[in-house]
Amino acid sequence: MDIQQEKALQLATDAGHILLENGAEINRVEDTMQHIASAYGIEGESFYVLSNGIISTGEHFARAEFIPIRGTQLSRVVEVNQLSREIDAAAPMPLNELERRLRSIRQSPSKPWWELVVGIALGVSSFSILFGGSLVDAGATFAAGLLLGLFMTFVGSRLSRIFSNLLGGLVGGLLCIMCVRLSQFSIFNFQFNLHLPNMIIGTIIALVPGVPFTNGMRDLANEHYLAGTTRLLDAFLAFLCIALGVVVSLLADGMFAGGMVQLGVPVADAVTQHWYVQLPAAFIGTMGFAVLFGTPRRYYLTCGLTGMVGWAVYIMLNSQFSLAGAAFFGALAVALTSTLLAVWRKCPTTVFLICGIIPLVPGGGIFWTTYHLVANHLRLAATTGFTAIKVTIAIAGGIIIAAAIFNFIGRKEKRLKKV
């Protein structure tokens, strides 16, 4: 292997590094690295990608990289994907140009802080409606989301992931409790009636690890069992830390209020449960998470559409199937819509799938399981925990079946081209 080929292999690994650390699934990372290496005439190379590392080998070349999971910038995934499309084996891009482009992508700025904060606030307020909250609950959750967004942007991003999730859950819970306490004071002879469970569940969705959760299921669908299992375990650990942080906020409030708050059953508001409120809320909430995940602005609307389609299927079937059954068909709709939109917009499916699946993620179920355990409601804890597991399996099933459908279509098209 000459120096030029060694450099090409190094740049292929750099491209995989950018993809993996910014939210791409393992299949995309391996395919992109393989495509770049093949375009420069490198044969006999081998790439092994884990959830947090890449091992690259070739003739007289070996490199292993640990890639810590920090944040997600789907815009960089889109840019590397577009760059790989421009690399043609017939006339490969000069290596110096490829190196410059990759460096530019890695150094590209994140979203401005104000856009992230507004996106988080819009996302959590919309999700409080999806989970049964009223318009007043959504307004209060929007205010709490603004403050939580500031915390996540300027404080949480500097902490370890576990501590950030714990502290984020604590701050989110305290902000919701503060809103409810303030609402108990009448203003101009009018008293707001806020529902703490709906607010808390909506708020903590901003902390939900949507990227490892979704990519973990996609990796399982693509038979990367070790990486998929690792990512799902990482996601559930994050869920647990968030829920524990919220429970600590309830306990802290109970120390001053004379007892832990008994949340009771979430209340479904009669006005916001109509489809003409639920679907716009799903659309806006998904767009909020598109901002949070660093999606390019030109895809905000299509991300919102993906989430709205999945939620429409979910609420339409919720009365006819169990929660798990409705979640299965909702996830299937999201996965199919994501793939079709990816073909139309010529960008990775990951962009739409990660954002669109968020309304279905059972973050609320994990929270309720943890809350009932602390409150010594063991039977309710077992029930909610089992339901959350069933919903997770159902979502995974929907994504796996959608992937199998498109893989079958892709293989069939390849066979027809060979005939």
N, C-alpha and C positions, 0 to 999 in steps of 0.2 A: 504494500500500500504506500503510494507516494504522499508527499506533504499535502498536496491539494485534496486528495481523497480523505486524508486524515482530518483536514480542516472541515470538509463537507460533513463528515460524520460528527464532528464536534458541534457544528451548527445545527445539524438535525437533532442532536440531543438538547441543545439550547432551546430549539423550538418546542420540543416536548416538555421541557421544564416550564416554559411560559404557559403552555396549555394546562398542564397538571395543576399548577399552583393557582390558577385563576378559574377553575371550575369545570374543566373538560373531563369527559368520561375516558376510561382507559383505552377503549377501542379507538377513539379519535386520536389519542396521543400516539398510540402505536402505528396507526395507519399514516398519520402525517409524517412521523419520523421515517417510516419505511419509504414513503413517496419521495421525500427529499433525498434520502441516500440513493435510491434507485435512479433518480434524475441525473445524478452525477456519476453514474456508472459504477457504483460500489456494490460488490456482490459478496455474499458470505457474512454479511453483518447480522447481528441479532440484538433485538431490543426487548427488555423485560421490564414492564412497568408495574409498579405497586401503587397502593393508594397514596403513599408519601415518599416515593423514590423511583429512580430510573437506573437501570443497569444497561450499558451499551457496550457491545464487544464487536470486534472486527479483526482483520489480520493486523497484528502488531498494534492493536488499539483496545483499551479497556477503560471504562469509566463508570463509576458508581456515584450517584448523587442522592443525598437526602433532601427532600423538598418539604419543608414545614408548611402546614396549612395555616395561612394567615387570613387573607380576605379574598373576596371573589370579585373579579372584574371581567364580566363576560364580553366587554368590548375588546379586550385583548385576545380572547378566544376567537372572536369574529375576525380580527385583523390577521392573526396567524393563519386561520383557515383560508382567508382571501389570498394571503401571500403564497400559500402552498399551491393554490390554483394557478398562480402566475408562473410557477416553476415548470418548465416544459423540458422533457428529456431531449427533444430535438435541438433546442437552443437554450440550454440552462442559463439561469441568471448568474452573472459573475459573483464569485464567492464574497468579494468585498462588499458588493451591493446587498447581498443577502445578510451579511453580518451587520451592515448599517441599518437595514430595515428591522431586523430582530432587536437590535439595541434600542431603536426608536420606539418599538412597540413596548418593550419592557419598561422604558422610562416614561411612557405616556401618562399624563396626569389622571388622577381619579376624578370622580364627580365633585363639583364644588360642595362645600359643607352645607350650604343653605338648601341645595337641591336634595341632598340626602335627608336632611331634617324634615323638609316638607313632604318628601316621598314616604318617610316612615309615618308621619302624622296622618297622611291620607290613607295609608295602608291599614293602620291599626283602627282608625275610626270606621272605615268601611267594613273591616272584619268584625267589629263589634256588632254591626247590623246583621251580618251573615250568621252570627251566633245568637241572634235573638234580641239584641239590644234595640232600644228606641232611638229616635233622632236626637233626643236630649243626651242619651248615653253616648252616642256617636260624637256629639259636640264636646262633651267632657273628655272622652277618650282622645279626641284630636288634640286638646290642650295637653293632656298627659303625654301623648305621643311626641309632641314638639320638645318637651323637656327630656323625655327618654332619648329622642334622637340626638339632642345635644350631648347627653351623657355618652351614648354609644360612639359618637363621632370624635369627641375630644378626650374621653377618659377610657372607655371600654376598649378602643382600638389599641391602646398602649399596654393592656394587661394580658396575662395568659388567657387562653380560651376558657378554661374551667372557671377561673376566678371572674372573668368577664361575664360569663353566663350566670354565675351565682349572684354577682353584684347587680347585673342587669335585671334579674328577676326580683331582687330586693327593691331596687329603685322603682321598677315598674309597678310593683305591688303597693309601695308607699305612696306613689303619685296617685294611683286610683283611690286608695283609702283617703288621701287628703282631699280629693275632689268630692268624695261622698260626704266627708265630715263638713266641708264648706257648704255643700248643698243643703245641709240641715238648718242653716240660717236663712230665714226668709229675706228676700230682697224685693222691696216695693210690694209687700204683702203677697209675694209669690214664692213658693218653695219648690225647688227642683226635686224630682223623684228619680234618683239614679239607682241603677242596679249594679252592685259591685261585681257579681260573678261575670256578667256580660262584659263589663269594662276590663276586668283582669284578663279574661281569655283573649279578648281582642288585642290588648296591649302586649301580652307576652308573645304573640305571633311574630312581632318584629324581631324577636330573638331566636326564633325557630331555625335550626340548621337545615334549611331547605336544600342546599347544594349537596352535602354528604348523604342526606336521606334519599334524594332523587338519584344521584349518581350511584349510590350503593345498590339500588334496585336495578338500574340499567346495567351495572357490572355483573350482577347475578344473571340478568337476562342474556348477557353475552358470554356466560360461562367463566367469568373471572370471579370464582367463588371466594377466594381468599380476600381479594381487595373489596369485593362487595360486602362480605361479612364484616370486615374491618370498618368500612365506612358506616354501615348501619349501626354497629356498636358505638362508634363515635357519635353518631346522631342521637342515639338514645341516651348516652351519657350526658350530652348537652341538654336534652329534654329534661332529664332528671335534675341537673344543676339549676336550670331555670325554675322548675317547679319548687325545688327546695328554697331558692331565693325568695319566691313569692310567699311560701309558707312562713319563712322567717319574718317577712314583713307583717304578716297577720299576727304572729306571736308577739312581735315587738309592739304592735298597736294594742294587742290584748293586755300587755303589761300596764299600759296607761288607762285603758278603758275598762279594766276589771274583768277581762276574760277574752279568749280568742273569738274572733268574729265567726259566727256560724253562717256560712255562705248560702246554704239552702240550695234549692233547685234553680237553675237559670230561667229567667222569665222570657218568654217569647212575645215580643210586642205585636199587637194585632195589626198595626199599620205597616211596619217594616217587613212583615213576613210575606207580603204580596210579591209576586214575581216581578212586577214592574219596579219594585224597590230593590229586591235581591239581586237581579241581574246587573243593573248599573253599579251596585255596591261591589259585586264581584269584579266587574270591569275596572273600576277605579282602584280597588284594593290590589289587584294583580299588577296594575301599572305602578303602584307605589313600590311593590317589591321588585319590579323591573329596575326602578331607580336604585334601590338598595343593593341589588346584585350587579350594578355597573353595566347594565345593558345599554347599547347605543340608543340615542334618542329616537332614531328613525324606526325602531322596533317597539316603541312603547305601546302604540295602538294595537299592533298584532299580538303582543304579549297579553294585553288586557282582553282581547277577543278570545284567546286560548283559555284563560281562566274563566271567562264568562260561559263559554261552551261547556266546559267540564262541570261548572256549578249548575248550569241549566239542566244537564242530564241528571245530576245528583238530586236536585230538589224535585224533579219530575218523577223520579223513581223511588224517592224516599218513602212515600206512602205505600208503595207496592212491594218493596223489598226491605230487608234489614239494612242497618247502617252500612254493614260490610258489602252487601250486594249493590247498594246505590253507589258506594265509593268505588267498587270494581268498575262499573260501567262509566262512572265519571272519569276515572283514571284512564280507561280505555279511550274515551272521547278526547281527553287531553293529549294522550300520546299520538293518536291518529291525526288530530288537528295540528299538532306540533310538527309532525313529519311533512304534512302537506304544505304548511306555511314555510317550512325550511326549504322545500323544493322551489316554491314560488319566489321567496325572497332571497334565495341562494345564500343561506347562512346556516350554521350548525343547528341541529334540532335542539341541542341543549339550551339554547337561548329561550325558546318558547316553553319547553317542557319544565325546566326548573321553576320558572315563574308561574306557569299555569297550574302546576300541581299543588301549590301552596294552600289554596282554599280547602283542599281535601286532607291535608296532613293532620294526623290526630294529636296535635300538640295539646289541645284542651283535654283529651282523654288522659294523657300522661300527667297533666296538672291535677286533675280530679283524683286520680289514683293516689298521688303523693299526699294531697290534702286529706283524703279520707283515712289514709294510714296514720297521719299525725293526729287527726281528730278522733282516732280509735273507732272509726266506722269500718271495721274490717270486711264486712260483707259487701258494702258499697265499693270499697277499694278493690276487692276481687272482681266484682262485676265490671267496673269501669276499666280496670286493667286488662281484663280478658277482651272487652269490646275494642279497646285501642289496639291490641295485638291482632284481632281479626280484621280491623280496618286496614292496618298496615299490610297484612298479607294480601288483602283484597286489592289494594293499590299496586302492590308489587305484581300481582297476577295480571292486572290490566295493562301495565307497562310491558310485561314479558310477552303477553299475547300480541300486543301491537307490534313489538319488535320482531316477533316470529313471523307475523303476516308480511311485513315489509322485507324481511330477509328472504322469505320464500319467493316473493315477487322479484326481488333483485337477482336471485339465483336463476329463476326461470328466464328472465330477460337475457342473462349472460349466455344461457344454453341456446336460446333462439338466435343470438348473434353469431354463435359458432357454426350453426347449421348452414 
